[in-house]
């Protein structure tokens, strides 16, 4: 019953602190001997510490900060280039310095906090044959991530993985894991493996890897991998928080590392939230999540740019991270992102107009000329004419109605009420002492469900979904 799916146990490159001993000289840095230590903090944000011997650097920083600055100016930071072990080239993007202290520690005169957005390490120019993306905030251990193949994913130490000896389960071959917590993603021209990472790091999160092999078709481009990340997040109901990736050659030596901090400011709190999958993922028969991901992925990849689904999902996830009520406009924004781009796409019948715009202009042409003559010299006359010309375009609620008609999605009175519920929060009409907060919570759940139904519908899904507009959250048929 055991599978030939075997992998070695690994995790994000910065699971331990790393030092950059050779740093290129740049204007923003101290001169002379210096060192940078990189690691992740308790929230898995990348942090850096710069140590140096330059006695004049404190005065240099003081002078820079006292220069006249323009209020509101965005500081882009600076890039740092250095050498990692074995002459690997490392680059840090958009760096900023802060928190200068003296003495610096580590036998250095001074130190400073080094903040940055992302980094890249190139160990060799060899082409990678395997790439692993690392994520926090995977679905909980209770969630069913299991392949329909019902085989075991066997993970062991890298040394044992690379050995030519038979991996006999009766033997003790160091840290190992036998797991059904994985699924096979099968795109048209490549496969990928999504699995839970069997490590003790970040106990407040379920850690996920998505693995790509050249032998499985190809290692897809970053934008293709991002679409997989986005769709899997939606299906699981948990926003996968990317940490970066590690690329390996055919001998499993590291070719390249890319790393960044997870999305948001408080990964621990975000990861502690329950999942809200749009579809109930069943334990039996095995492979339910795998089937859903593989069914939705081709259509998601096709429509992603056209309908700005990445931006819509960005608003969707933000709405889970802010207080109830104030998140109603954010969920509505996620919906309206899809609606707005639908009317710009080739899929729309109406393009957001009652009449063909050219036909409408022809019909009102004489009336507009007559109106211009009558309003000539009158204050705001041109604005009145502009409003007449805009009368052909759908208003905001009509855009909703016609959009749902075009995608053939039936909307209930409760859903219309939830859509309307956002107005009070947008326009400042909410009085906290008199607001029915139970109703607001129902509207939030209903609008989240409507977003799920909308995205599922345009992706071609036809079966059951979780209806959070109803107490008990039953399954319902997508209509």
Secondary structure as UniProt FT lines:
FT   STRAND          6..8
FT   HELIX           13..15
FT   STRAND          18..20
FT   STRAND          22..23
FT   TURN            27..28
FT   STRAND          34..40
FT   TURN            42..43
FT   STRAND          46..52
FT   TURN            55..56
FT   HELIX           57..65
FT   TURN            71..72
FT   STRAND          78..83
FT   HELIX           85..87
FT   STRAND          89..105
FT   TURN            106..107
FT   STRAND          108..115
FT   STRAND          118..122
FT   STRAND          130..136
FT   TURN            141..142
FT   TURN            148..149
FT   STRAND          153..156
FT   HELIX           158..162
FT   TURN            169..170
FT   STRAND          176..179
FT   STRAND          182..186
FT   STRAND          191..196
FT   TURN            203..204
FT   STRAND          208..213
FT   HELIX           214..216
FT   HELIX           222..236
FT   STRAND          241..248
FT   TURN            250..251
FT   STRAND          254..260
FT   HELIX           267..271
FT   HELIX           288..307
FT   HELIX           309..319
FT   TURN            320..321
FT   TURN            324..327
FT   HELIX           328..342
FT   TURN            343..344
FT   TURN            346..347
FT   TURN            351..352
FT   HELIX           357..375
FT   TURN            376..377
FT   TURN            379..380
FT   HELIX           381..390
FT   TURN            391..392
FT   HELIX           396..406
FT   TURN            407..408
FT   HELIX           413..426
FT   TURN            427..428
FT   TURN            432..434
FT   HELIX           437..458
FT   TURN            459..460
FT   STRAND          464..466
FT   TURN            468..469
FT   TURN            471..472
FT   STRAND          475..477
//
